[in-house]
Amino acid sequence: MQPLLALVDCNNFYVSCERVFRPDLIGKPVAVLSNNDGCIVARSKEVKDLGIKMGVPLFQIQQLVNQHQIKLFSSNYTL
C-alpha cells in the first residue's frame, strides 16, 4: 500500500494563529516576521492591500509600519 501524503497551504496562517488568541487584531493590519525578525513571512489582507509583498525586509517598510500602525509579531512555530 502506498503512503498517502497531503500538503495544506493556509492563507495568512501565522496571522490567523495570532488572531485566534488575540481577537482584537481582527480587521487590523498584522504581519508576522521570520525567525530573526528580518522579513515578512505572513501578512493579513489589510497588509496585502497596502502593497507589502511576502519576504520583504522589515527595514524597507518601516515607514509603512509606523504610518498604518501595523502590528508585528515574531514567528511562533510552537503556536
MMTF fields as JSON, N, C-alpha, C and O atoms, coordinates in Angstrom:
{
  "mmtfVersion": "1.0.0",
  "mmtfProducer": "UNKNOWN",
  "numBonds": 315,
  "numAtoms": 316,
  "numGroups": 79,
  "numChains": 1,
  "numModels": 1,
  "chainsPerModel": [1],
  "groupsPerChain": [79],
  "chainIdList": ["A"],
  "bondAtomList": [4, 2, 8, 6, 12, 10, 16, 14, 20, 18, 24, 22, 28, 26, 32, 30, 36, 34, 40, 38, 44, 42, 48, 46, 52, 50, 56, 54, 60, 58, 64, 62, 68, 66, 72, 70, 76, 74, 80, 78, 84, 82, 88, 86, 92, 90, 96, 94, 100, 98, 104, 102, 108, 106, 112, 110, 116, 114, 120, 118, 124, 122, 128, 126, 132, 130, 136, 134, 140, 138, 144, 142, 148, 146, 152, 150, 156, 154, 160, 158, 164, 162, 168, 166, 172, 170, 176, 174, 180, 178, 184, 182, 188, 186, 192, 190, 196, 194, 200, 198, 204, 202, 208, 206, 212, 210, 216, 214, 220, 218, 224, 222, 228, 226, 232, 230, 236, 234, 240, 238, 244, 242, 248, 246, 252, 250, 256, 254, 260, 258, 264, 262, 268, 266, 272, 270, 276, 274, 280, 278, 284, 282, 288, 286, 292, 290, 296, 294, 300, 298, 304, 302, 308, 306, 312, 310],
  "bondOrderList": [1, 1, 1, 1, 1, 1, 1, 1, 1, 1, 1, 1, 1, 1, 1, 1, 1, 1, 1, 1, 1, 1, 1, 1, 1, 1, 1, 1, 1, 1, 1, 1, 1, 1, 1, 1, 1, 1, 1, 1, 1, 1, 1, 1, 1, 1, 1, 1, 1, 1, 1, 1, 1, 1, 1, 1, 1, 1, 1, 1, 1, 1, 1, 1, 1, 1, 1, 1, 1, 1, 1, 1, 1, 1, 1, 1, 1, 1],
  "groupList": [{"groupName": "MET", "atomNameList": ["N", "CA", "C", "O"], "elementList": ["N", "C", "C", "O"], "formalChargeList": [0, 0, 0, 0], "bondAtomList": [1, 0, 2, 1, 3, 2], "bondOrderList": [1, 1, 2], "singleLetterCode": "M", "chemCompType": "L-PEPTIDE LINKING"}, {"groupName": "GLN", "atomNameList": ["N", "CA", "C", "O"], "elementList": ["N", "C", "C", "O"], "formalChargeList": [0, 0, 0, 0], "bondAtomList": [1, 0, 2, 1, 3, 2], "bondOrderList": [1, 1, 2], "singleLetterCode": "Q", "chemCompType": "L-PEPTIDE LINKING"}, {"groupName": "PRO", "atomNameList": ["N", "CA", "C", "O"], "elementList": ["N", "C", "C", "O"], "formalChargeList": [0, 0, 0, 0], "bondAtomList": [1, 0, 2, 1, 3, 2], "bondOrderList": [1, 1, 2], "singleLetterCode": "P", "chemCompType": "L-PEPTIDE LINKING"}, {"groupName": "LEU", "atomNameList": ["N", "CA", "C", "O"], "elementList": ["N", "C", "C", "O"], "formalChargeList": [0, 0, 0, 0], "bondAtomList": [1, 0, 2, 1, 3, 2], "bondOrderList": [1, 1, 2], "singleLetterCode": "L", "chemCompType": "L-PEPTIDE LINKING"}, {"groupName": "ALA", "atomNameList": ["N", "CA", "C", "O"], "elementList": ["N", "C", "C", "O"], "formalChargeList": [0, 0, 0, 0], "bondAtomList": [1, 0, 2, 1, 3, 2], "bondOrderList": [1, 1, 2], "singleLetterCode": "A", "chemCompType": "L-PEPTIDE LINKING"}, {"groupName": "VAL", "atomNameList": ["N", "CA", "C", "O"], "elementList": ["N", "C", "C", "O"], "formalChargeList": [0, 0, 0, 0], "bondAtomList": [1, 0, 2, 1, 3, 2], "bondOrderList": [1, 1, 2], "singleLetterCode": "V", "chemCompType": "L-PEPTIDE LINKING"}, {"groupName": "ASP", "atomNameList": ["N", "CA", "C", "O"], "elementList": ["N", "C", "C", "O"], "formalChargeList": [0, 0, 0, 0], "bondAtomList": [1, 0, 2, 1, 3, 2], "bondOrderList": [1, 1, 2], "singleLetterCode": "D", "chemCompType": "L-PEPTIDE LINKING"}, {"groupName": "CYS", "atomNameList": ["N", "CA", "C", "O"], "elementList": ["N", "C", "C", "O"], "formalChargeList": [0, 0, 0, 0], "bondAtomList": [1, 0, 2, 1, 3, 2], "bondOrderList": [1, 1, 2], "singleLetterCode": "C", "chemCompType": "L-PEPTIDE LINKING"}, {"groupName": "ASN", "atomNameList": ["N", "CA", "C", "O"], "elementList": ["N", "C", "C", "O"], "formalChargeList": [0, 0, 0, 0], "bondAtomList": [1, 0, 2, 1, 3, 2], "bondOrderList": [1, 1, 2], "singleLetterCode": "N", "chemCompType": "L-PEPTIDE LINKING"}, {"groupName": "PHE", "atomNameList": ["N", "CA", "C", "O"], "elementList": ["N", "C", "C", "O"], "formalChargeList": [0, 0, 0, 0], "bondAtomList": [1, 0, 2, 1, 3, 2], "bondOrderList": [1, 1, 2], "singleLetterCode": "F", "chemCompType": "L-PEPTIDE LINKING"}, {"groupName": "TYR", "atomNameList": ["N", "CA", "C", "O"], "elementList": ["N", "C", "C", "O"], "formalChargeList": [0, 0, 0, 0], "bondAtomList": [1, 0, 2, 1, 3, 2], "bondOrderList": [1, 1, 2], "singleLetterCode": "Y", "chemCompType": "L-PEPTIDE LINKING"}, {"groupName": "SER", "atomNameList": ["N", "CA", "C", "O"], "elementList": ["N", "C", "C", "O"], "formalChargeList": [0, 0, 0, 0], "bondAtomList": [1, 0, 2, 1, 3, 2], "bondOrderList": [1, 1, 2], "singleLetterCode": "S", "chemCompType": "L-PEPTIDE LINKING"}, {"groupName": "GLU", "atomNameList": ["N", "CA", "C", "O"], "elementList": ["N", "C", "C", "O"], "formalChargeList": [0, 0, 0, 0], "bondAtomList": [1, 0, 2, 1, 3, 2], "bondOrderList": [1, 1, 2], "singleLetterCode": "E", "chemCompType": "L-PEPTIDE LINKING"}, {"groupName": "ARG", "atomNameList": ["N", "CA", "C", "O"], "elementList": ["N", "C", "C", "O"], "formalChargeList": [0, 0, 0, 0], "bondAtomList": [1, 0, 2, 1, 3, 2], "bondOrderList": [1, 1, 2], "singleLetterCode": "R", "chemCompType": "L-PEPTIDE LINKING"}, {"groupName": "ILE", "atomNameList": ["N", "CA", "C", "O"], "elementList": ["N", "C", "C", "O"], "formalChargeList": [0, 0, 0, 0], "bondAtomList": [1, 0, 2, 1, 3, 2], "bondOrderList": [1, 1, 2], "singleLetterCode": "I", "chemCompType": "L-PEPTIDE LINKING"}, {"groupName": "GLY", "atomNameList": ["N", "CA", "C", "O"], "elementList": ["N", "C", "C", "O"], "formalChargeList": [0, 0, 0, 0], "bondAtomList": [1, 0, 2, 1, 3, 2], "bondOrderList": [1, 1, 2], "singleLetterCode": "G", "chemCompType": "PEPTIDE LINKING"}, {"groupName": "LYS", "atomNameList": ["N", "CA", "C", "O"], "elementList": ["N", "C", "C", "O"], "formalChargeList": [0, 0, 0, 0], "bondAtomList": [1, 0, 2, 1, 3, 2], "bondOrderList": [1, 1, 2], "singleLetterCode": "K", "chemCompType": "L-PEPTIDE LINKING"}, {"groupName": "HIS", "atomNameList": ["N", "CA", "C", "O"], "elementList": ["N", "C", "C", "O"], "formalChargeList": [0, 0, 0, 0], "bondAtomList": [1, 0, 2, 1, 3, 2], "bondOrderList": [1, 1, 2], "singleLetterCode": "H", "chemCompType": "L-PEPTIDE LINKING"}, {"groupName": "THR", "atomNameList": ["N", "CA", "C", "O"], "elementList": ["N", "C", "C", "O"], "formalChargeList": [0, 0, 0, 0], "bondAtomList": [1, 0, 2, 1, 3, 2], "bondOrderList": [1, 1, 2], "singleLetterCode": "T", "chemCompType": "L-PEPTIDE LINKING"}],
  "groupTypeList": [0, 1, 2, 3, 3, 4, 3, 5, 6, 7, 8, 8, 9, 10, 5, 11, 7, 12, 13, 5, 9, 13, 2, 6, 3, 14, 15, 16, 2, 5, 4, 5, 3, 11, 8, 8, 6, 15, 7, 14, 5, 4, 13, 11, 16, 12, 5, 16, 6, 3, 15, 14, 16, 0, 15, 5, 2, 3, 9, 1, 14, 1, 1, 3, 5, 8, 1, 17, 1, 14, 16, 3, 9, 11, 11, 8, 10, 18, 3],
  "groupIdList": [1, 2, 3, 4, 5, 6, 7, 8, 9, 10, 11, 12, 13, 14, 15, 16, 17, 18, 19, 20, 21, 22, 23, 24, 25, 26, 27, 28, 29, 30, 31, 32, 33, 34, 35, 36, 37, 38, 39, 40, 41, 42, 43, 44, 45, 46, 47, 48, 49, 50, 51, 52, 53, 54, 55, 56, 57, 58, 59, 60, 61, 62, 63, 64, 65, 66, 67, 68, 69, 70, 71, 72, 73, 74, 75, 76, 77, 78, 79],
  "secStructList": [7, 7, 7, 7, 7, 7, 7, 7, 7, 7, 6, 6, 2, 2, 2, 2, 2, 2, 2, 2, 2, 7, 4, 4, 4, 6, 6, 1, 7, 3, 3, 3, 3, 7, 6, 6, 1, 7, 5, 3, 3, 3, 3, 7, 2, 2, 2, 2, 2, 6, 6, 7, 7, 6, 6, 7, 5, 2, 2, 2, 2, 2, 2, 2, 2, 2, 2, 6, 6, 7, 3, 3, 3, 3, 7, 7, 6, 6, 7],
  "xCoordList": [0.844, 0.0, 0.893, 1.83, 0.602, 1.347, 0.943, -0.238, 1.924, 1.549, 0.793, 1.052, -0.113, -0.905, -0.306, -0.136, 0.011, 0.602, -0.343, -1.075, -0.318, -1.141, -0.329, 0.498, -0.577, 0.051, -1.067, -1.959, -1.012, -2.033, -1.356, -0.403, -1.844, -1.316, -2.423, -3.414, -2.252, -3.272, -2.973, -1.822, -3.974, -3.833, -3.604, -4.375, -2.552, -2.254, -2.093, -2.509, -1.51, -1.551, -1.079, -1.802, 0.11, 0.636, -0.159, -0.305, -0.665, -1.529, -2.818, -3.282, -3.389, -4.617, -4.403, -5.271, -3.246, -2.939, -2.878, -3.425, -2.221, -2.151, -3.543, -3.834, -4.396, -5.745, -6.646, -7.609, -6.335, -7.118, -6.982, -7.96, -5.761, -5.504, -5.642, -5.684, -5.714, -5.869, -6.963, -6.655, -8.231, -9.31, -9.366, -9.983, -8.728, -8.7, -7.913, -7.987, -7.158, -6.381, -7.189, -6.733, -8.377, -9.215, -9.57, -10.035, -9.339, -9.633, -8.534, -8.655, -7.459, -6.329, -5.156, -5.066, -4.256, -3.102, -2.116, -1.639, -1.826, -0.952, 0.046, -0.314, 1.291, 2.328, 3.145, 3.339, 3.617, 4.48, 5.837, 5.941, 6.874, 8.246, 8.962, 8.55, 10.035, 10.841, 11.554, 11.44, 12.289, 12.98, 13.759, 13.672, 14.517, 15.338, 14.644, 15.29, 13.35, 12.528, 13.011, 12.863, 13.586, 14.123, 13.174, 13.199, 12.322, 11.478, 10.039, 9.78, 9.125, 7.708, 7.484, 7.853, 6.879, 6.578, 5.074, 4.651, 4.267, 2.807, 2.199, 2.66, 1.141, 0.503, -1.001, -1.573, -1.629, -3.085, -3.535, -2.729, -4.815, -5.362, -5.115, -4.827, -5.226, -5.023, -3.595, -3.382, -2.631, -1.234, -1.02, -0.329, -1.607, -1.503, -2.083, -1.531, -3.195, -3.841, -2.963, -3.164, -1.999, -1.054, 0.067, 0.902, 0.086, 1.098, 2.362, 3.359, 2.351, 3.534, 3.633, 2.688, 4.77, 4.992, 5.556, 6.15, 5.353, 5.901, 7.425, 7.976, 8.094, 9.537, 10.275, 11.504, 9.539, 10.195, 10.872, 10.293, 12.087, 12.767, 12.039, 11.556, 11.976, 11.267, 11.813, 11.04, 13.132, 13.694, 13.212, 13.22, 12.789, 12.329, 10.911, 10.512, 10.155, 8.76, 8.475, 7.314, 9.508, 9.318, 8.422, 7.626, 8.539, 7.693, 6.218, 5.362, 5.909, 4.526, 4.016, 2.856, 4.885, 4.507, 4.079, 3.052, 4.867, 4.548, 3.308, 2.44, 3.224, 2.124, 0.771, -0.226, 0.736, -0.53, -0.701, -1.626, 0.184, 0.124, -0.024, -0.881, 0.834, 0.831, 1.36, 2.424, 0.613, 1.035, 1.993, 1.655, 3.178, 4.198, 4.377, 4.342, 4.57, 4.809, 5.97, 6.161, 6.746, 7.776, 7.095, 6.055, 7.69, 7.107, 7.137, 8.12, 6.059, 5.899, 5.569, 4.401, 6.611, 6.388, 5.731, 5.029, 5.94, 5.266, 3.769, 2.976, 3.379, 1.95, 1.3, 0.099],
  "yCoordList": [-1.181, 0.0, 1.25, 1.347, 2.186, 3.434, 4.386, 4.481, 5.101, 6.092, 7.251, 7.608, 7.807, 8.939, 10.214, 10.329, 11.156, 12.418, 13.559, 13.501, 14.589, 15.772, 17.024, 17.029, 18.057, 19.352, 20.363, 20.479, 21.086, 22.088, 23.453, 23.656, 24.371, 25.726, 26.648, 26.872, 27.173, 28.019, 29.491, 29.919, 30.242, 31.659, 32.426, 32.285, 33.234, 34.072, 33.228, 33.661, 32.056, 31.089, 31.656, 31.572, 32.23, 32.706, 33.899, 34.065, 34.717, 35.83, 35.265, 35.726, 34.274, 33.649, 33.043, 33.144, 32.411, 31.831, 32.92, 32.748, 34.035, 35.138, 35.665, 35.994, 35.747, 36.291, 35.367, 35.823, 34.073, 33.148, 33.548, 33.539, 33.899, 34.258, 35.744, 36.166, 36.543, 37.995, 38.474, 39.085, 38.21, 38.616, 40.119, 40.563, 40.899, 42.353, 42.72, 43.861, 41.772, 42.022, 41.833, 42.196, 41.27, 41.031, 42.367, 43.292, 42.445, 43.663, 44.708, 45.767, 44.412, 45.341, 44.784, 43.573, 45.657, 45.164, 44.442, 44.998, 43.196, 42.352, 41.663, 41.193, 41.609, 40.879, 40.06, 40.45, 38.925, 38.061, 38.018, 37.916, 38.099, 38.186, 36.851, 35.966, 36.708, 35.496, 35.273, 36.079, 34.167, 33.792, 34.932, 35.159, 35.647, 36.724, 38.082, 39.122, 38.071, 39.284, 40.185, 41.406, 39.587, 40.383, 40.595, 41.649, 39.597, 39.658, 39.251, 38.504, 39.76, 39.416, 37.994, 37.685, 37.125, 35.759, 35.482, 34.473, 36.356, 36.218, 37.607, 38.454, 37.831, 39.152, 39.001, 38.112, 39.865, 39.912, 40.563, 41.17, 40.439, 41.078, 42.574, 43.187, 43.16, 44.604, 45.004, 46.055, 44.17, 44.44, 44.212, 44.994, 43.148, 42.898, 44.074, 44.474, 44.621, 45.74, 46.995, 47.878, 47.075, 48.2, 48.005, 48.89, 46.843, 46.56, 45.948, 45.858, 45.523, 44.909, 43.464, 42.688, 43.117, 41.794, 40.812, 41.204, 39.546, 38.47, 38.486, 38.638, 38.327, 38.234, 39.56, 39.584, 40.665, 41.973, 42.199, 41.884, 42.739, 43.038, 44.144, 45.114, 43.978, 44.938, 46.355, 47.313, 46.499, 47.849, 48.616, 49.847, 47.908, 48.576, 49.12, 49.993, 48.614, 49.046, 49.684, 49.883, 50.001, 50.539, 51.77, 51.946, 52.625, 53.815, 53.434, 54.046, 52.436, 51.97, 51.35, 51.531, 50.623, 50.011, 51.095, 50.971, 52.145, 53.245, 54.008, 54.324, 54.3, 55.098, 54.409, 55.061, 53.087, 52.343, 51.523, 50.719, 51.727, 51.033, 49.521, 48.885, 48.971, 47.527, 46.836, 47.183, 45.864, 45.076, 43.988, 43.216, 43.928, 42.966, 41.91, 42.209, 40.672, 39.564, 38.743, 38.612, 38.192, 37.227, 35.905, 35.575, 35.158, 33.858, 32.972, 32.947, 32.266, 31.442, 30.024, 29.65, 29.24, 27.918, 26.933, 26.027, 27.086, 26.175, 26.453, 25.543, 27.706, 28.044, 27.319, 27.468],
  "zCoordList": [0.0, 0.0, 0.0, 0.793, -0.88, -0.988, 0.136, 0.469, 0.733, 1.748, 1.093, -0.056, 1.822, 1.352, 1.927, 3.141, 1.074, 1.506, 1.164, 0.175, 1.989, 1.727, 2.048, 2.959, 1.301, 1.546, 1.729, 0.888, 2.827, 3.105, 3.148, 3.899, 2.353, 2.316, 2.816, 2.121, 4.007, 4.615, 4.338, 4.421, 4.019, 3.739, 5.037, 5.986, 5.082, 6.259, 7.524, 8.599, 7.427, 8.519, 9.847, 10.84, 9.888, 11.172, 11.697, 12.908, 10.804, 11.228, 11.817, 12.86, 11.155, 11.668, 13.044, 13.911, 13.248, 14.565, 15.633, 16.722, 15.333, 16.301, 16.62, 17.77, 15.621, 15.823, 16.638, 17.254, 16.645, 17.485, 18.951, 19.697, 19.357, 20.747, 21.016, 22.172, 19.958, 20.091, 19.136, 18.112, 19.451, 18.553, 18.299, 17.33, 19.161, 18.953, 17.698, 17.241, 17.131, 15.921, 14.638, 13.554, 14.766, 13.586, 12.942, 13.607, 11.639, 10.891, 10.927, 10.311, 11.649, 11.74, 10.936, 10.735, 10.472, 9.726, 10.643, 11.632, 10.293, 11.103, 10.177, 9.098, 10.607, 9.869, 10.852, 12.003, 10.377, 11.174, 10.494, 9.271, 11.32, 10.83, 10.922, 11.672, 10.157, 10.132, 11.467, 12.391, 11.546, 12.785, 13.414, 14.621, 12.602, 13.151, 13.044, 13.17, 12.813, 12.685, 11.557, 11.624, 10.527, 9.436, 8.278, 7.643, 7.985, 6.797, 7.118, 8.061, 6.315, 6.456, 5.933, 4.8, 6.757, 6.326, 6.286, 5.723, 6.871, 6.799, 6.892, 7.657, 6.088, 6.027, 6.081, 5.45, 6.83, 6.814, 5.515, 4.81, 5.196, 3.996, 4.032, 3.004, 5.211, 5.346, 4.965, 4.362, 5.316, 4.969, 3.473, 2.82, 2.928, 1.487, 0.697, -0.328, 1.178, 0.498, 0.478, -0.355, 1.384, 1.402, 0.387, 0.204, -0.274, -1.288, -0.745, -1.462, 0.506, 1.106, 0.627, 0.768, 0.068, -0.51, 0.517, 1.522, 0.237, 1.061, 0.951, -0.139, 2.084, 2.107, 2.143, 2.202, 2.107, 2.115, 3.469, 4.509, 3.463, 4.731, 5.498, 4.913, 6.789, 7.637, 7.485, 7.46, 7.383, 7.315, 6.086, 6.091, 5.03, 3.818, 3.941, 3.169, 4.897, 5.034, 6.388, 6.746, 7.133, 8.482, 8.488, 9.41, 7.472, 7.406, 7.259, 7.897, 6.431, 6.294, 7.59, 7.961, 8.27, 9.549, 10.531, 11.198, 10.612, 11.526, 11.074, 11.888, 9.793, 9.244, 9.413, 9.725, 9.208, 9.244, 10.521, 10.63, 11.471, 12.761, 12.587, 13.2, 11.737, 11.501, 12.748, 13.26, 13.225, 14.385, 13.898, 13.001, 14.486, 14.102, 15.181, 16.374, 14.744, 15.666, 15.153, 13.944, 16.066, 15.693, 15.375, 15.946, 14.462, 14.141, 15.391, 16.131, 15.601, 16.792, 16.32, 16.221, 16.03, 15.433, 16.384, 15.936, 17.676, 18.613, 18.663, 18.905, 18.436, 18.377, 17.225, 17.0]
}
